[in-house]
Amino acid sequence: MEKDIHCPLCGSIESKFERAIVDHMVSKEKFSLRSCLDCRLLRTDPRPSEEEIGGYYDSPSYLSHTEQGVGVFSKIYNVLRAYNSMSKVRILENAVQKKPNISKLLDVGCGIGVFLEHGKYRKWDVFGVELNEKARKTAEKRLKTSIFQKLEDVKSELNFDAISLWHVLEHLPQPNEVLEKLHSLAAPGAALILGLPNRESHDAGYYKEFWAAYDVPIHFWHFTKKDIKGIAKKTGWIVEAIKPMRLDAFYVSLLSELYKTGRKRWVHAFLRGLYSNLKGGQQNTSSLIYILRKRG
């Protein structure tokens, strides 16, 4: 395990214990959430090393890397994933002045390629990065193109018009370094789209330590809007807009009900997700979409 982690926002290693969270998905171990004493960024500390982290993803319930899961829950997830991907492409196209047939899209942490498939259908020239070998091979078969294994493999001369990270940045040990790298890969005026859990949402406050989107230990960071604006400014980006991801509230609430009560209480989860969306308005839902623009 890695301890005394440097804050990517301010560089400090000084932190304060906030609460303990159980890894309900895989190990049932407890992990600490600690806030930076200087800037308040919340982190999982200690966290698994590069050698250890793979085992914490090893669960049939980790659906983003699977094409066909088992049971009603996974089937609903697959339907919502397809719908969500179409919505994400529309958001992307509103953020980018798309050039017909030649606009380049890079999706970092592309999973099995569902989002990129919808982008390809909309005539984007699509590229992906995916570390998980099984998911990467599924994406390559789906898209009929090669997927990069690591961000370091992506050629800088590609000059992407849009780059997306859907629920990825919170998994990365050095998010600031990744955003700096993406800045070097982006064309002038390019858009960077981040989808992230929002620990300031109503459902996060309601479920507290059972809130599924803490997802320790594979979520290293637990961002607020202030955190994202700060890290964007530090790495050459500016936050232009923040939009809600409303479907996430229902999925997160259902998992949170399971963690809290031991049961998938569908009605309770639906009502809690609905209430969270109503309370959250446009910029405080369970997950948020940040639209960033390249500066310089």
C-alpha contacts under 8 A as a table, 3 or more apart, distances in Angstrom:
res1	aa1	res2	aa2	distance
1	M	46	P	5.91
1	M	47	R	5.41
1	M	48	P	4.61
1	M	49	S	5.36
1	M	52	E	7.73
2	E	5	I	7.15
2	E	45	D	7.41
2	E	46	P	5.27
2	E	47	R	5.28
2	E	48	P	6.07
2	E	49	S	5.81
3	K	45	D	6.00
3	K	46	P	4.59
3	K	47	R	6.87
4	D	13	I	5.60
4	D	14	E	7.64
4	D	45	D	7.35
4	D	46	P	7.39
5	I	13	I	5.63
5	I	45	D	7.14
5	I	46	P	7.81
6	H	11	G	5.24
6	H	12	S	5.46
6	H	13	I	4.67
7	C	10	C	5.68
7	C	11	G	4.61
7	C	12	S	5.32
7	C	13	I	6.21
7	C	36	C	6.90
7	C	41	L	7.47
8	P	11	G	5.67
8	P	174	Q	6.80
8	P	175	P	6.97
8	P	176	N	5.90
8	P	231	I	7.62
9	L	39	C	7.41
9	L	41	L	7.70
9	L	176	N	7.65
9	L	227	D	7.62
9	L	230	G	6.89
9	L	231	I	5.85
9	L	234	K	7.76
10	C	38	D	7.25
10	C	39	C	6.76
12	S	36	C	7.09
12	S	37	L	7.82
12	S	38	D	6.96
13	I	36	C	7.23
14	E	36	C	6.05
14	E	37	L	5.69
14	E	38	D	7.64
15	S	34	R	5.83
15	S	35	S	5.26
15	S	36	C	4.38
15	S	37	L	4.93
16	K	34	R	5.18
16	K	35	S	5.26
16	K	36	C	6.54
16	K	37	L	6.36
17	F	32	S	6.91
17	F	33	L	6.22
17	F	34	R	4.44
17	F	35	S	6.60
18	E	32	S	7.41
18	E	33	L	5.56
18	E	34	R	5.30
18	E	35	S	6.67
19	R	32	S	5.97
19	R	33	L	5.45
19	R	34	R	7.36
19	R	209	E	7.41
20	A	30	K	6.24
20	A	31	F	5.56
20	A	32	S	4.54
20	A	33	L	6.12
20	A	209	E	7.15
21	I	30	K	5.51
21	I	31	F	5.34
21	I	32	S	6.25
21	I	33	L	7.24
21	I	209	E	5.59
21	I	210	F	7.39
21	I	214	Y	7.79
21	I	216	V	6.94
22	V	28	K	5.81
22	V	29	E	5.61
22	V	30	K	4.36
22	V	31	F	6.23
22	V	209	E	7.85
22	V	210	F	7.97
22	V	216	V	7.07
23	D	26	V	6.24
23	D	27	S	5.90
23	D	28	K	4.80
23	D	29	E	5.48
23	D	30	K	6.25
23	D	31	F	7.38
23	D	215	D	6.68
23	D	216	V	5.43
23	D	217	P	6.65
24	H	27	S	6.89
24	H	28	K	5.22
24	H	29	E	7.91
24	H	215	D	8.00
24	H	259	Y	6.69
25	M	28	K	7.19
25	M	59	S	6.99
25	M	61	S	7.20
25	M	215	D	7.86
26	V	56	Y	6.06
26	V	57	Y	7.48
26	V	58	D	7.05
26	V	59	S	6.18
27	S	56	Y	7.02
31	F	44	T	6.84
31	F	45	D	7.06
31	F	46	P	7.14
31	F	47	R	7.83
31	F	216	V	6.73
31	F	217	P	6.81
32	S	44	T	5.85
32	S	45	D	5.65
32	S	46	P	6.97
33	L	42	L	6.51
33	L	43	R	5.56
33	L	44	T	4.79
33	L	45	D	6.15
34	R	42	L	5.62
34	R	43	R	5.44
34	R	44	T	6.39
34	R	45	D	6.32
35	S	40	R	5.02
35	S	41	L	5.42
35	S	42	L	4.28
35	S	43	R	6.23
36	C	39	C	5.63
36	C	40	R	4.48
36	C	41	L	5.28
36	C	42	L	6.42
36	C	43	R	7.86
37	L	40	R	5.79
41	L	221	W	7.75
41	L	222	H	7.26
41	L	223	F	6.70
41	L	224	T	7.85
41	L	227	D	6.58
42	L	221	W	6.09
42	L	222	H	5.28
42	L	223	F	6.78
43	R	220	F	5.68
43	R	221	W	4.54
43	R	222	H	5.96
44	T	47	R	5.87
44	T	216	V	6.95
44	T	217	P	6.60
44	T	219	H	7.18
44	T	220	F	5.04
44	T	221	W	6.35
45	D	220	F	7.88
47	R	217	P	6.14
47	R	220	F	6.98
48	P	51	E	7.73
48	P	52	E	5.39
48	P	53	I	5.22
48	P	217	P	6.97
49	S	52	E	5.12
49	S	53	I	5.96
50	E	53	I	5.54
50	E	54	G	7.68
51	E	54	G	7.07
52	E	55	G	6.23
52	E	56	Y	7.68
53	I	56	Y	5.53
53	I	57	Y	7.21
53	I	218	I	7.17
54	G	57	Y	5.53
54	G	58	D	6.85
55	G	58	D	5.20
56	Y	59	S	7.64
56	Y	217	P	7.29
56	Y	218	I	6.80
57	Y	62	Y	6.84
57	Y	218	I	7.39
58	D	62	Y	7.55
59	S	62	Y	5.48
60	P	63	L	6.89
60	P	69	G	7.59
62	Y	65	H	6.78
62	Y	66	T	7.68
63	L	66	T	5.27
63	L	67	E	7.89
63	L	69	G	7.02
63	L	74	S	7.17
63	L	77	Y	7.88
64	S	67	E	8.00
64	S	111	G	6.15
64	S	112	I	7.41
65	H	111	G	5.30
65	H	112	I	5.94
65	H	132	N	7.83
65	H	134	K	7.68
65	H	135	A	5.22
66	T	69	G	6.45
66	T	112	I	6.98
66	T	135	A	6.90
67	E	78	N	7.81
67	E	112	I	7.02
68	Q	74	S	7.48
68	Q	75	K	7.59
68	Q	78	N	7.73
69	G	74	S	5.12
69	G	75	K	6.82
70	V	73	F	7.77
70	V	74	S	5.92
70	V	75	K	7.35
71	G	74	S	5.70
71	G	75	K	6.53
72	V	75	K	5.18
72	V	76	I	6.24
73	F	76	I	5.26
73	F	77	Y	6.16
74	S	77	Y	4.84
74	S	78	N	6.18
75	K	78	N	5.16
75	K	79	V	6.44
76	I	79	V	5.22
76	I	80	L	6.20
77	Y	80	L	5.14
77	Y	81	R	5.92
78	N	81	R	4.97
78	N	82	A	6.34
79	V	82	A	5.35
79	V	83	Y	6.42
80	L	83	Y	5.04
80	L	84	N	5.83
80	L	247	L	7.90
81	R	84	N	5.00
81	R	85	S	6.05
81	R	114	V	7.79
82	A	85	S	5.14
82	A	86	M	6.57
82	A	114	V	6.83
82	A	115	F	7.68
83	Y	86	M	5.35
83	Y	87	S	6.47
84	N	87	S	5.06
84	N	88	K	6.11
84	N	247	L	7.97
85	S	88	K	5.00
85	S	89	V	6.31
85	S	114	V	6.81
85	S	115	F	4.81
85	S	118	H	6.68
86	M	89	V	5.25
86	M	90	R	6.50
86	M	115	F	7.35
86	M	118	H	6.21
87	S	90	R	5.17
87	S	91	I	6.36
88	K	91	I	5.05
88	K	92	L	6.13
88	K	115	F	7.66
89	V	92	L	4.91
89	V	93	E	6.15
89	V	115	F	7.50
89	V	118	H	7.00
89	V	119	G	6.12
90	R	93	E	5.12
90	R	94	N	6.26
91	I	94	N	5.18
91	I	95	A	6.38
92	L	95	A	5.14
92	L	96	V	6.32
92	L	162	A	7.56
92	L	193	I	7.43
93	E	96	V	5.19
93	E	97	Q	7.11
93	E	98	K	6.60
94	N	97	Q	7.49
95	A	191	A	6.60
95	A	291	I	7.32
96	V	161	D	7.27
96	V	162	A	7.06
96	V	190	A	7.21
96	V	191	A	6.40
98	K	103	S	5.97
98	K	161	D	7.96
99	K	102	I	5.82
99	K	103	S	5.32
100	P	103	S	6.73
100	P	123	K	7.22
101	N	123	K	5.34
101	N	124	W	6.08
101	N	125	D	6.95
102	I	123	K	7.99
102	I	124	W	6.77
102	I	125	D	6.22
103	S	124	W	5.62
103	S	125	D	5.95
103	S	160	F	7.42
103	S	161	D	5.94
103	S	162	A	7.99
104	K	124	W	6.02
104	K	125	D	4.74
104	K	126	V	5.98
104	K	127	F	7.55
104	K	158	L	7.85
104	K	159	N	7.56
104	K	160	F	4.94
104	K	161	D	5.34
104	K	162	A	6.53
105	L	119	G	7.93
105	L	124	W	6.44
105	L	125	D	6.10
105	L	126	V	4.93
105	L	127	F	6.04
105	L	160	F	5.88
105	L	161	D	6.23
105	L	162	A	4.94
105	L	163	I	5.73
105	L	164	S	7.79
106	L	126	V	6.16
106	L	127	F	4.73
106	L	128	G	5.44
106	L	129	V	7.67
106	L	160	F	6.65
106	L	162	A	6.46
106	L	163	I	4.72
106	L	164	S	6.34
107	D	110	C	5.39
107	D	116	L	7.14
107	D	126	V	7.89
107	D	127	F	6.42
107	D	128	G	4.80
107	D	129	V	6.39
107	D	163	I	5.80
107	D	164	S	4.80
107	D	165	L	6.05
108	V	128	G	5.83
108	V	129	V	4.78
108	V	130	E	6.71
108	V	151	L	7.62
108	V	163	I	7.48
108	V	164	S	6.19
108	V	165	L	5.23
108	V	166	W	7.81
108	V	168	V	7.47
109	G	128	G	7.22
109	G	129	V	5.45
109	G	130	E	4.81
109	G	131	L	7.26
109	G	165	L	6.54
109	G	166	W	7.41
109	G	168	V	6.20
110	C	113	G	5.39
110	C	114	V	7.84
110	C	115	F	7.41
110	C	116	L	7.41
110	C	128	G	5.69
110	C	129	V	5.95
110	C	130	E	5.63
110	C	136	R	7.99
110	C	139	A	7.87
110	C	165	L	7.94
111	G	114	V	7.70
111	G	130	E	6.07
111	G	132	N	7.66
111	G	135	A	5.35
111	G	136	R	6.53
111	G	139	A	6.92
112	I	135	A	4.81
112	I	136	R	6.18
112	I	137	K	7.77
112	I	138	T	5.37
112	I	139	A	4.27
112	I	142	R	7.76
113	G	116	L	5.16
113	G	117	E	5.98
113	G	128	G	7.77
113	G	136	R	7.99
113	G	138	T	7.56
113	G	139	A	4.52
113	G	140	E	7.74
113	G	142	R	6.89
113	G	143	L	7.10
114	V	117	E	5.08
114	V	118	H	6.61
114	V	139	A	7.70
115	F	118	H	5.33
115	F	119	G	6.35
116	L	119	G	4.78
116	L	120	K	5.98
116	L	126	V	6.24
116	L	127	F	7.64
116	L	128	G	7.61
116	L	143	L	7.70
117	E	120	K	5.08
117	E	121	Y	6.27
117	E	142	R	7.36
117	E	143	L	6.23
118	H	121	Y	5.03
118	H	122	R	6.40
119	G	122	R	5.05
119	G	123	K	6.58
119	G	124	W	5.45
119	G	125	D	7.95
119	G	126	V	6.91
120	K	123	K	5.04
120	K	124	W	4.95
120	K	125	D	6.42
120	K	126	V	6.11
121	Y	124	W	7.33
127	F	146	S	7.96
127	F	147	I	6.58
127	F	148	F	7.87
128	G	147	I	5.11
128	G	148	F	6.06
129	V	136	R	7.98
129	V	147	I	5.70
129	V	148	F	4.58
129	V	149	Q	5.58
129	V	150	K	6.03
129	V	151	L	6.32
130	E	133	E	7.51
130	E	135	A	7.24
130	E	136	R	5.52
130	E	147	I	6.85
130	E	148	F	6.36
130	E	149	Q	5.21
130	E	150	K	6.78
131	L	136	R	7.03
131	L	149	Q	4.96
131	L	150	K	6.23
132	N	135	A	5.50
132	N	136	R	5.98
132	N	149	Q	7.84
133	E	136	R	5.02
133	E	137	K	6.18
133	E	149	Q	7.93
134	K	137	K	5.34
134	K	138	T	6.34
135	A	138	T	5.08
135	A	139	A	6.17
136	R	139	A	5.07
136	R	140	E	6.18
136	R	147	I	6.44
136	R	149	Q	7.58
137	K	140	E	5.04
137	K	141	K	6.21
138	T	141	K	5.19
138	T	142	R	6.14
139	A	142	R	4.97
139	A	143	L	5.96
139	A	147	I	7.35
140	E	143	L	5.23
140	E	144	K	5.35
140	E	145	T	5.24
140	E	146	S	5.52
140	E	147	I	6.09
141	K	144	K	5.19
141	K	145	T	7.34
148	F	151	L	7.06
148	F	153	D	6.30
148	F	154	V	6.81
149	Q	153	D	7.16
150	K	153	D	5.48
150	K	154	V	7.47
151	L	154	V	5.56
152	E	155	K	7.98
155	K	158	L	5.94
155	K	185	L	7.58
156	S	159	N	6.41
156	S	184	S	6.69
156	S	185	L	4.90
157	E	185	L	7.25
158	L	185	L	6.99
159	N	185	L	5.48
159	N	186	A	4.99
159	N	187	A	4.52
160	F	163	I	6.72
160	F	185	L	6.30
160	F	186	A	4.73
160	F	187	A	5.34
160	F	190	A	6.99
161	D	186	A	6.31
161	D	187	A	5.56
161	D	188	P	8.00
161	D	189	G	7.78
161	D	190	A	4.76
161	D	191	A	6.56
162	A	186	A	7.25
162	A	190	A	5.56
162	A	191	A	4.87
162	A	192	L	5.87
162	A	193	I	7.64
163	I	182	L	7.72
163	I	186	A	7.53
163	I	190	A	7.86
163	I	191	A	6.43
163	I	192	L	4.84
163	I	193	I	6.23
164	S	192	L	5.73
164	S	193	I	4.60
164	S	194	L	5.99
165	L	168	V	5.37
165	L	169	L	6.63
165	L	193	I	6.28
165	L	194	L	5.05
165	L	195	G	6.33
166	W	169	L	7.84
166	W	193	I	7.72
166	W	194	L	5.80
166	W	195	G	4.50
166	W	196	L	6.98
167	H	170	E	6.76
167	H	171	H	7.87
167	H	194	L	7.31
167	H	195	G	5.14
167	H	196	L	5.13
167	H	197	P	7.32
168	V	171	H	5.45
168	V	172	L	7.00
168	V	195	G	7.64
168	V	196	L	7.61
169	L	172	L	5.46
169	L	175	P	6.07
169	L	194	L	7.59
169	L	196	L	7.42
170	E	175	P	7.62
170	E	196	L	7.21
170	E	219	H	5.23
170	E	220	F	5.70
170	E	221	W	4.92
170	E	222	H	6.67
170	E	223	F	7.69
171	H	218	I	5.81
171	H	219	H	4.77
171	H	220	F	5.48
171	H	221	W	7.11
172	L	175	P	5.57
172	L	219	H	7.93
172	L	220	F	6.79
173	P	220	F	6.66
174	Q	177	E	5.51
174	Q	178	V	6.54
175	P	178	V	5.08
175	P	179	L	6.26
176	N	179	L	5.20
176	N	180	E	6.24
176	N	231	I	6.52
176	N	234	K	7.86
176	N	235	T	6.50
177	E	180	E	5.07
177	E	181	K	6.19
177	E	235	T	7.97
178	V	181	K	5.02
178	V	182	L	6.16
179	L	182	L	4.99
179	L	183	H	6.13
179	L	232	A	7.66
179	L	235	T	6.07
180	E	183	H	5.03
180	E	184	S	6.61
180	E	235	T	5.16
180	E	236	G	7.08
181	K	184	S	5.23
181	K	185	L	6.55
182	L	185	L	4.94
182	L	186	A	6.14
183	H	186	A	5.28
183	H	235	T	7.50
183	H	236	G	6.73
183	H	237	W	7.61
183	H	294	K	6.73
186	A	189	G	7.97
186	A	190	A	5.76
186	A	294	K	7.44
187	A	190	A	5.26
188	P	294	K	6.62
188	P	295	R	7.80
188	P	296	G	7.53
189	G	293	R	6.10
189	G	294	K	5.17
189	G	295	R	6.98
190	A	293	R	5.92
190	A	294	K	5.55
191	A	291	I	6.72
191	A	292	L	5.61
191	A	293	R	4.76
191	A	294	K	6.46
192	L	291	I	5.97
192	L	292	L	4.90
192	L	293	R	6.19
192	L	294	K	7.54
193	I	289	I	6.83
193	I	290	Y	5.73
193	I	291	I	4.86
193	I	292	L	6.21
194	L	289	I	5.58
194	L	290	Y	5.05
194	L	291	I	6.67
194	L	292	L	7.93
195	G	287	S	6.95
195	G	288	L	5.76
195	G	289	I	4.55
195	G	290	Y	6.46
196	L	223	F	7.70
196	L	287	S	5.44
196	L	288	L	5.53
196	L	289	I	6.60
197	P	213	A	6.29
197	P	222	H	7.39
197	P	223	F	7.36
197	P	286	S	6.07
197	P	287	S	4.16
197	P	288	L	6.39
198	N	201	S	5.68
198	N	204	A	7.67
198	N	222	H	7.53
198	N	223	F	6.57
198	N	224	T	6.14
198	N	225	K	7.90
198	N	284	N	7.11
198	N	285	T	6.86
198	N	286	S	5.35
198	N	287	S	4.98
198	N	288	L	6.39
199	R	204	A	5.50
199	R	205	G	7.62
199	R	214	Y	7.96
199	R	222	H	6.58
199	R	223	F	6.82
199	R	224	T	6.51
199	R	286	S	7.39
200	E	204	A	6.46
200	E	205	G	6.99
200	E	224	T	6.70
200	E	284	N	6.87
201	S	204	A	5.32
201	S	205	G	6.51
201	S	276	S	7.12
201	S	280	G	6.49
201	S	284	N	5.36
201	S	285	T	5.34
201	S	286	S	5.20
201	S	287	S	7.92
202	H	205	G	5.19
202	H	206	Y	6.13
202	H	276	S	5.12
202	H	279	K	6.74
202	H	280	G	6.78
202	H	284	N	7.86
202	H	285	T	7.28
202	H	286	S	7.22
203	D	206	Y	4.90
203	D	207	Y	6.00
203	D	211	W	7.30
203	D	249	A	7.32
203	D	253	S	6.98
203	D	272	R	7.08
203	D	273	G	7.13
203	D	276	S	5.68
203	D	286	S	6.48
204	A	207	Y	5.52
204	A	208	K	5.72
204	A	211	W	5.54
204	A	213	A	7.95
204	A	286	S	7.19
205	G	208	K	5.27
206	Y	211	W	7.98
207	Y	210	F	5.18
207	Y	211	W	4.87
207	Y	256	S	6.71
207	Y	260	K	7.79
208	K	211	W	5.53
210	F	256	S	5.57
210	F	257	E	7.90
210	F	259	Y	5.89
210	F	260	K	5.73
211	W	214	Y	6.08
211	W	252	V	7.35
211	W	253	S	7.58
211	W	256	S	5.17
212	A	215	D	5.63
212	A	252	V	5.69
212	A	253	S	7.42
212	A	255	L	5.86
212	A	256	S	4.96
212	A	259	Y	7.57
213	A	252	V	6.40
214	Y	219	H	6.57
214	Y	222	H	7.06
215	D	218	I	6.24
215	D	219	H	5.63
216	V	219	H	5.33
216	V	220	F	7.26
217	P	220	F	6.47
219	H	222	H	7.26
223	F	226	K	7.97
223	F	227	D	5.73
223	F	228	I	6.70
224	T	227	D	5.12
224	T	228	I	6.51
225	K	228	I	5.26
225	K	229	K	6.28
226	K	229	K	5.23
226	K	230	G	6.20
227	D	230	G	5.10
227	D	231	I	6.19
228	I	231	I	5.20
228	I	232	A	5.89
229	K	232	A	5.16
229	K	233	K	6.20
229	K	238	I	7.11
229	K	239	V	6.08
230	G	233	K	5.30
230	G	234	K	6.28
231	I	234	K	5.02
231	I	235	T	6.28
232	A	235	T	5.32
232	A	236	G	6.30
232	A	237	W	4.75
232	A	238	I	5.72
232	A	239	V	6.86
232	A	292	L	7.66
233	K	236	G	5.57
233	K	237	W	5.38
233	K	238	I	5.75
234	K	237	W	7.53
236	G	294	K	6.35
236	G	295	R	5.41
236	G	296	G	7.08
237	W	292	L	6.04
237	W	293	R	5.52
237	W	294	K	4.75
237	W	295	R	5.32
238	I	292	L	5.31
238	I	293	R	5.36
238	I	294	K	6.67
238	I	295	R	6.75
239	V	242	I	7.69
239	V	290	Y	6.71
239	V	291	I	5.91
239	V	292	L	4.37
239	V	293	R	6.53
240	E	290	Y	7.71
240	E	291	I	5.66
240	E	292	L	5.48
240	E	293	R	6.58
241	A	290	Y	6.04
241	A	291	I	5.18
241	A	292	L	7.21
242	I	282	Q	7.74
242	I	283	Q	6.07
242	I	288	L	6.70
242	I	289	I	5.60
242	I	290	Y	4.69
242	I	291	I	6.26
243	K	282	Q	5.93
243	K	283	Q	5.87
243	K	288	L	5.78
243	K	289	I	4.96
243	K	290	Y	6.54
244	P	281	G	7.72
244	P	282	Q	5.40
244	P	283	Q	5.82
244	P	284	N	7.10
244	P	285	T	5.73
244	P	287	S	6.59
244	P	288	L	4.85
244	P	289	I	6.07
245	M	248	D	5.99
245	M	249	A	7.80
245	M	285	T	6.71
245	M	286	S	7.18
245	M	287	S	5.31
245	M	288	L	5.34
245	M	289	I	6.52
246	R	249	A	5.88
246	R	250	F	7.86
246	R	277	N	6.22
246	R	285	T	6.59
246	R	286	S	7.23
246	R	287	S	7.32
247	L	250	F	5.75
247	L	251	Y	6.89
248	D	251	Y	5.21
248	D	252	V	5.92
248	D	286	S	6.26
248	D	287	S	6.20
249	A	252	V	5.26
249	A	253	S	5.86
249	A	272	R	7.98
249	A	273	G	4.63
249	A	274	L	7.44
249	A	276	S	6.84
249	A	277	N	6.96
249	A	285	T	7.14
249	A	286	S	5.05
249	A	287	S	7.22
250	F	253	S	5.11
250	F	254	L	6.13
250	F	269	A	6.19
250	F	270	F	5.61
250	F	272	R	7.50
250	F	273	G	4.52
250	F	274	L	7.26
251	Y	254	L	5.25
251	Y	255	L	6.45
251	Y	273	G	8.00
252	V	255	L	5.27
252	V	256	S	6.00
252	V	273	G	7.94
252	V	286	S	7.75
253	S	256	S	4.89
253	S	257	E	6.03
253	S	269	A	4.92
253	S	270	F	7.35
253	S	272	R	6.60
253	S	273	G	5.90
254	L	257	E	5.18
254	L	258	L	6.43
254	L	264	K	6.09
254	L	265	R	6.71
254	L	266	W	6.39
254	L	268	H	8.00
254	L	269	A	4.79
254	L	270	F	7.44
255	L	258	L	5.04
255	L	259	Y	6.29
255	L	264	K	7.10
256	S	259	Y	5.04
256	S	260	K	6.03
257	E	260	K	5.08
257	E	261	T	5.79
257	E	262	G	7.26
257	E	263	R	6.60
257	E	264	K	6.05
257	E	265	R	6.19
257	E	268	H	7.79
257	E	269	A	6.54
258	L	261	T	5.44
258	L	262	G	4.65
258	L	263	R	4.58
258	L	264	K	4.88
258	L	265	R	7.13
259	Y	262	G	5.67
259	Y	263	R	7.66
265	R	268	H	5.46
265	R	269	A	6.01
266	W	269	A	5.11
266	W	270	F	6.04
267	V	270	F	5.12
267	V	271	L	6.20
268	H	271	L	5.26
268	H	272	R	6.05
269	A	272	R	5.09
269	A	273	G	5.96
270	F	273	G	5.13
270	F	274	L	6.06
271	L	274	L	5.03
271	L	275	Y	6.07
272	R	275	Y	5.09
272	R	276	S	6.02
273	G	276	S	5.04
273	G	277	N	6.23
274	L	277	N	5.21
274	L	278	L	6.30
275	Y	278	L	5.04
275	Y	279	K	6.06
276	S	279	K	5.10
276	S	280	G	5.82
276	S	285	T	6.51
276	S	286	S	7.15
277	N	280	G	4.96
277	N	281	G	6.23
277	N	285	T	5.52
277	N	286	S	7.46
278	L	281	G	5.66
279	K	284	N	7.79
279	K	285	T	7.72
280	G	283	Q	6.33
280	G	284	N	4.22
280	G	285	T	4.52
280	G	286	S	7.79
281	G	284	N	6.19
281	G	285	T	6.77
282	Q	285	T	7.13
283	Q	288	L	6.93
284	N	287	S	7.68
284	N	288	L	7.18
285	T	288	L	6.35
